[in-house]
Amino acid sequence: MGPLCASAARAPMLRALRLPRLWGPLGARGSASDGTAGGREIQVRTLEGPDQGITEILMNRPGARNALGYVFVSELQNAVAQLREDQRVRVLLLRSAVKGVFCAGADLKEREQMSATEVGVFVQRLRGLMSEIASTAVMGLIETTRGLLPGAGGTQRLPRCLGVALAKELIFTGRRLTGVQAHTLGLVNHTVEQNEEGDAAYQRARALAQEILPQAPIAVRLGKVAIDRGMEVDIASGMAIEEMCYAQNIPTRDRLEGMAAFREKRPPKFVGK
């Protein structure tokens, strides 16, 4: 079967794998030159110049060490949902605007005031948000030390990253990991020595974003879909998902541009179409 000839049985899967429609861009937001709006717990910053195409989400809840409270999660959900539909955004960085902390995890003081029903709804929203941003920045799943268990997807993502035995050990003990330990285990891709400004991790993440930025946006997005969806199924189904993603990339202008650039021995100029 050729790459463009998906069978009828695969049609529902193909529809599910289509890229989201690229609607209009996000409204007014901060830029690298004018800063970000104050007061909001989640701020969006668009980089300019050679970094145009990189957008940052800044977590800004210093009084609670960026704990995952109701307002914080709602604003983060809204930001991610809007940025996902903005075709100008090629790479998204999630960073802390609070010095010395990334995210303290659940806001247990706020959670204590919720009813059982409210907790269930809130954790369900949080689980969906974590699935959306797929972050592995958390350095410890310490919920069992607070009488809880990971409810935002940690019991499912950690075994897929580290294997069942080690995931159980880390969750059952509530152990915190240093950056070096997390890197050794494969939880994070990079570790860096802190600099005088205290933003070494951000600088490394931005450098990585700059590597991704010039690549074909649709191909990168489809590659992400193929990997993420393929990890959830057996390898034969994963191959079918890859085939469907590949077929969606064939008609793009970027694919033709990539081949022309290779033939003409010049850097490609991808436009995301």
C-alpha positions as CSV (number, residue, x, y, z in Angstrom):
1,M,0.0,0.0,0.0
2,G,1.4,3.4,-1.0
3,P,1.8,6.1,1.7
4,L,-1.2,8.0,0.4
5,C,-3.6,5.0,0.3
6,A,-4.9,4.6,3.9
7,S,-7.4,1.8,4.2
8,A,-10.9,2.4,5.4
9,A,-10.1,0.8,8.7
10,R,-7.4,3.4,9.3
11,A,-9.5,6.3,8.3
12,P,-10.7,7.2,11.9
13,M,-7.1,7.1,13.1
14,L,-6.0,9.3,10.2
15,R,-8.7,11.9,11.1
16,A,-7.5,11.8,14.7
17,L,-3.9,12.5,13.6
18,R,-4.7,15.5,11.4
19,L,-3.0,18.7,12.5
20,P,-5.2,21.2,14.3
21,R,-6.6,24.0,12.1
22,L,-4.3,27.0,12.3
23,W,-6.6,29.8,13.3
24,G,-5.8,33.4,13.8
25,P,-2.8,34.4,16.0
26,L,-3.0,35.0,19.7
27,G,-4.0,38.5,20.7
28,A,-1.8,41.1,22.3
29,R,1.0,39.7,24.4
30,G,4.5,40.7,25.6
31,S,7.5,40.7,23.4
32,A,11.3,40.6,24.0
33,S,11.4,44.4,23.7
34,D,8.3,45.5,25.7
35,G,8.3,42.9,28.5
36,T,5.2,41.2,29.8
37,A,2.0,42.3,31.5
38,G,2.3,42.4,35.2
39,G,0.0,40.7,37.7
40,R,-0.8,37.6,35.8
41,E,0.4,34.3,37.1
42,I,1.1,33.1,33.6
43,Q,2.7,35.5,31.1
44,V,3.5,35.0,27.4
45,R,6.6,36.5,25.9
46,T,7.3,36.5,22.1
47,L,11.0,36.7,21.1
48,E,12.1,38.8,18.2
49,G,15.0,39.2,15.8
50,P,16.9,36.0,15.1
51,D,14.8,34.2,17.7
52,Q,11.5,35.1,16.0
53,G,9.3,32.0,16.2
54,I,10.3,31.2,19.8
55,T,7.6,32.0,22.4
56,E,8.1,31.7,26.2
57,I,5.5,30.9,28.8
58,L,6.6,32.4,32.1
59,M,5.3,31.0,35.4
60,N,5.0,34.0,37.7
61,R,3.5,33.1,41.1
62,P,6.4,34.0,43.5
63,G,4.2,34.0,46.7
64,A,3.5,30.3,46.2
65,R,6.7,29.2,44.4
66,N,4.7,28.6,41.2
67,A,2.4,26.1,42.9
68,L,-0.4,24.7,40.7
69,G,-3.3,26.6,42.0
70,Y,-6.7,27.1,40.3
71,V,-5.9,30.5,38.7
72,F,-2.4,29.4,37.8
73,V,-3.7,26.2,36.0
74,S,-6.5,28.1,34.3
75,E,-4.2,30.7,32.9
76,L,-1.7,28.1,31.8
77,Q,-4.4,26.1,30.1
78,N,-5.6,29.2,28.2
79,A,-2.1,30.2,27.1
80,V,-1.3,26.7,25.8
81,A,-4.6,26.4,24.0
82,Q,-4.2,29.7,22.2
83,L,-0.5,29.3,21.4
84,R,-1.3,25.8,19.9
85,E,-3.4,27.5,17.2
86,D,-0.8,30.3,16.4
87,Q,1.1,29.4,13.3
88,R,3.8,32.0,14.2
89,V,4.9,29.9,17.2
90,R,7.5,27.3,16.1
91,V,9.1,26.5,19.5
92,L,7.6,27.0,23.0
93,L,9.7,27.4,26.1
94,L,8.1,26.9,29.6
95,R,10.2,28.8,32.2
96,S,9.9,30.2,35.6
97,A,9.9,34.0,36.3
98,V,10.6,33.2,40.0
99,K,14.2,33.0,40.9
100,G,15.4,29.7,42.4
101,V,12.3,27.7,41.7
102,F,10.6,26.1,38.7
103,C,7.3,24.7,40.1
104,A,6.6,23.6,43.6
105,G,3.9,21.2,42.5
106,A,0.3,21.0,43.9
107,D,-1.0,24.0,45.9
108,L,-2.0,21.9,49.0
109,K,-3.2,24.9,50.9
110,E,-5.8,25.7,48.2
111,R,-6.5,22.0,47.6
112,E,-7.4,21.6,51.3
113,Q,-10.3,24.1,50.9
114,M,-11.8,22.1,47.9
115,S,-14.6,19.6,48.2
116,A,-14.0,16.0,47.0
117,T,-15.8,16.8,43.8
118,E,-13.9,20.0,43.2
119,V,-10.6,18.1,43.7
120,G,-11.6,15.5,41.2
121,V,-12.5,18.0,38.5
122,F,-9.4,20.1,39.2
123,V,-7.0,17.1,39.0
124,Q,-8.7,16.0,35.8
125,R,-8.0,19.4,34.3
126,L,-4.4,19.3,35.5
127,R,-3.9,15.8,34.0
128,G,-5.1,17.1,30.7
129,L,-2.8,20.1,30.9
130,M,0.2,17.9,31.8
131,S,-0.6,15.8,28.8
132,E,-0.7,18.9,26.6
133,I,2.7,20.2,27.6
134,A,4.3,16.8,28.3
135,S,6.8,18.2,30.7
136,T,9.4,16.1,32.5
137,A,10.8,19.0,34.5
138,V,9.4,17.7,37.8
139,M,12.4,16.5,39.9
140,G,10.3,14.4,42.2
141,L,6.9,12.8,42.6
142,I,6.5,13.4,46.4
143,E,2.7,13.0,46.7
144,T,2.9,9.8,48.9
145,T,4.7,11.9,51.5
146,R,1.6,14.1,51.7
147,G,-0.9,11.3,51.8
148,L,-1.6,11.6,48.1
149,L,-0.6,9.8,44.9
150,P,0.4,11.4,41.6
151,G,-2.8,12.5,39.9
152,A,-1.7,14.5,36.9
153,G,-0.3,11.6,34.9
154,G,2.8,10.8,36.9
155,T,1.9,7.1,37.5
156,Q,1.6,6.7,33.7
157,R,4.4,8.8,32.3
158,L,7.2,7.8,34.8
159,P,7.0,4.0,34.1
160,R,7.1,4.8,30.3
161,C,10.3,6.9,30.9
162,L,12.1,4.7,33.4
163,G,10.4,1.3,33.5
164,V,7.9,0.0,36.1
165,A,10.3,-1.1,38.8
166,L,12.2,2.2,39.1
167,A,9.0,4.3,38.7
168,K,7.4,2.4,41.6
169,E,10.5,3.0,43.8
170,L,10.5,6.7,43.1
171,I,6.7,7.1,43.6
172,F,6.5,4.8,46.7
173,T,9.4,6.6,48.4
174,G,8.5,10.1,47.3
175,R,12.2,10.6,46.6
176,R,13.5,13.9,45.3
177,L,16.1,13.8,42.6
178,T,19.0,16.2,41.9
179,G,19.5,17.4,38.3
180,V,22.5,15.0,37.9
181,Q,20.5,12.0,39.2
182,A,17.6,12.9,36.9
183,H,20.0,13.2,33.9
184,T,21.6,9.8,34.8
185,L,18.2,8.1,34.9
186,G,17.1,9.7,31.6
187,L,14.4,12.0,33.1
188,V,16.0,15.1,31.6
189,N,18.1,15.5,28.5
190,H,20.7,18.0,29.8
191,T,22.2,19.3,33.0
192,V,24.2,22.5,33.3
193,E,26.3,24.3,35.8
194,Q,24.5,27.3,37.3
195,N,25.8,30.7,36.1
196,E,26.1,34.0,38.0
197,E,22.8,35.2,36.5
198,G,21.0,32.1,37.7
199,D,19.5,31.3,34.3
200,A,21.8,28.5,33.0
201,A,19.0,26.1,32.4
202,Y,17.0,28.7,30.5
203,Q,20.0,29.6,28.3
204,R,20.5,25.9,27.5
205,A,16.8,25.5,26.7
206,R,16.9,28.6,24.5
207,A,19.9,27.3,22.6
208,L,18.0,24.0,22.0
209,A,15.0,26.1,20.8
210,Q,17.3,27.9,18.4
211,E,18.4,24.5,16.9
212,I,14.8,23.5,16.4
213,L,13.7,26.9,15.0
214,P,15.0,26.7,11.4
215,Q,13.6,23.2,10.8
216,A,10.4,22.5,8.8
217,P,7.6,23.3,11.3
218,I,5.0,20.9,9.9
219,A,7.5,18.1,9.8
220,V,8.6,18.8,13.4
221,R,4.9,18.8,14.5
222,L,4.1,15.6,12.7
223,G,7.2,14.0,14.0
224,K,6.0,14.9,17.5
225,V,2.6,13.4,16.8
226,A,4.1,10.2,15.4
227,I,6.3,9.7,18.5
228,D,3.7,10.6,21.1
229,R,0.9,8.5,19.6
230,G,3.2,5.7,18.6
231,M,4.4,5.3,22.2
232,E,0.9,4.4,23.2
233,V,0.4,1.5,20.9
234,D,2.2,-1.6,19.6
235,I,5.0,-1.1,17.0
236,A,2.9,-2.3,14.1
237,S,0.2,0.3,14.9
238,G,3.0,2.8,15.5
239,M,4.3,2.2,12.0
240,A,0.9,2.9,10.6
241,I,0.7,6.2,12.6
242,E,4.1,7.1,11.1
243,E,2.9,6.3,7.6
244,M,-0.2,8.5,8.1
245,C,1.9,11.4,9.4
246,Y,4.4,11.0,6.5
247,A,1.5,11.1,4.0
248,Q,0.3,14.4,5.5
249,N,3.7,15.9,5.0
250,I,4.0,14.9,1.3
251,P,1.9,17.8,-0.1
252,T,3.6,20.5,1.9
253,R,5.6,23.3,0.2
254,D,8.3,22.8,2.9
255,R,9.0,19.3,1.7
256,L,9.5,20.6,-1.9
257,E,11.6,23.4,-0.6
258,G,13.8,21.0,1.4
259,M,14.5,18.8,-1.7
260,A,15.2,21.9,-3.9
261,A,17.6,23.3,-1.3
262,F,19.4,20.0,-1.1
263,R,19.7,19.9,-4.9
264,E,20.8,23.5,-5.2
265,K,23.2,23.2,-2.2
266,R,21.7,26.0,-0.2
267,P,20.0,26.3,3.2
268,P,16.3,25.7,3.0
269,K,13.8,28.5,3.8
270,F,10.8,26.8,5.4
271,V,7.5,28.7,5.8
272,G,5.3,26.2,7.6
273,K,3.0,25.5,4.6
